[in-house]
Amino acid sequence: MAFHGQGIYLRSLAQRMPHFPSISEAHGKIIDVCKNTPFKTHLIFDYFPMHKVRSVPDGVTAFRREHAAAVIVLMTWKADEDEEGKFTDRARVHANEIAEIVIKGQREMLMTESESLGYPNYGG
């Protein structure tokens, strides 16, 4: 949960189906980040039924209609600890590392780079 004055960084990606080895590896990375940095880190799997989304033909709307669930890396920190204003850059690095771990498991499922991007409004 985010609070006023809290730093937040979101990184979105997509996942066609759970790939447990990469999720386990990402979990280990998250534990490391939480222990060794000021960040609280979460990996959120946004599993909503997609049948309605998939009923609309490709090209009808501006948003890509990939057949994959959204995954969000959410990083938060206490803004008052960020004296130099550099936590966003550090959070971006960690979030991208975690996202890359999850994405590499999807490469076995032949997801394109576009398919693995996730929902744009979650991106950072």
C-alpha positions in Angstrom: 0.0 0.0 0.0 1.3 3.4 -0.9 1.1 6.5 1.4 1.5 10.2 0.8 5.2 11.1 0.7 6.3 7.6 -0.1 8.5 6.9 -3.1 7.0 4.4 -5.6 8.4 2.7 -8.7 6.4 0.3 -10.9 7.8 -1.9 -13.7 5.3 -3.8 -15.8 5.9 -7.0 -17.8 3.7 -9.8 -19.0 3.6 -13.5 -18.5 1.8 -16.0 -20.7 1.8 -18.6 -17.9 3.6 -19.0 -14.6 7.2 -20.2 -15.0 8.0 -21.4 -11.5 11.8 -21.6 -11.8 12.0 -17.9 -12.8 9.4 -16.9 -10.1 11.5 -18.7 -7.5 14.7 -17.0 -8.7 12.9 -13.6 -8.7 11.7 -14.3 -5.2 15.3 -14.8 -4.1 16.3 -11.5 -5.7 13.5 -9.7 -3.9 14.6 -11.1 -0.6 18.1 -9.9 -1.3 16.9 -6.4 -2.3 14.7 -6.1 0.8 17.5 -7.2 3.1 20.2 -5.0 1.6 18.4 -1.8 0.4 15.8 0.7 1.8 13.2 -0.7 -0.7 10.1 -2.8 0.1 9.7 -4.9 -3.0 6.7 -6.8 -4.3 6.0 -9.0 -7.4 2.3 -8.8 -8.2 0.7 -11.2 -10.6 -2.4 -9.6 -12.1 -4.5 -12.6 -13.0 -7.9 -11.3 -14.3 -10.1 -13.3 -16.7 -9.0 -12.3 -20.3 -12.0 -13.7 -22.3 -13.6 -10.2 -22.7 -10.3 -8.6 -23.7 -9.6 -11.4 -26.2 -13.1 -11.0 -27.7 -12.1 -7.7 -29.3 -10.1 -8.1 -32.5 -6.5 -6.9 -32.7 -6.1 -3.5 -34.2 -9.5 -2.2 -33.0 -8.1 -0.3 -30.0 -4.9 1.5 -29.4 -3.7 -0.9 -26.8 -1.9 -4.2 -27.7 -4.1 -7.2 -27.0 -1.5 -9.7 -25.9 -2.6 -13.1 -24.6 -0.6 -12.7 -21.4 -1.3 -11.7 -17.8 0.2 -8.5 -16.3 3.0 -8.8 -13.8 4.1 -5.8 -11.8 7.3 -5.2 -9.9 6.4 -2.6 -7.2 9.1 -0.9 -5.2 8.4 1.5 -2.4 10.6 3.5 0.0 10.3 6.2 2.6 10.8 9.5 0.8 12.4 11.2 3.7 15.3 8.6 3.5 16.0 9.7 0.0 18.1 12.8 0.8 19.9 12.9 -2.6 16.8 12.0 -4.7 18.5 9.0 -6.2 16.2 6.2 -5.0 14.1 6.2 -8.2 17.2 5.4 -10.3 18.2 2.7 -7.8 14.7 1.3 -7.8 14.6 1.2 -11.6 17.8 -0.9 -11.7 16.5 -3.4 -9.1 13.0 -3.6 -10.7 14.5 -4.2 -14.2 16.7 -7.0 -12.8 13.7 -8.7 -11.2 11.6 -8.2 -14.4 14.4 -9.7 -16.5 14.5 -12.8 -14.3 10.8 -13.3 -14.8 11.0 -12.5 -18.5 13.8 -15.0 -19.2 11.5 -17.8 -18.1 9.0 -16.6 -20.8 11.5 -16.8 -23.6 11.1 -20.6 -23.5 7.5 -19.9 -24.5 8.5 -17.8 -27.5 7.1 -14.5 -26.2 8.3 -11.6 -28.3 9.7 -8.5 -26.7 6.5 -6.7 -27.4 4.4 -9.4 -25.7 6.6 -9.3 -22.6 6.2 -5.6 -22.0 3.0 -5.7 -20.0 0.3 -3.1 -19.4 1.7 0.4 -20.2 0.0 2.3 -17.4 2.0 0.2 -14.9 5.4 1.0 -16.6 8.1 3.1 -15.2 
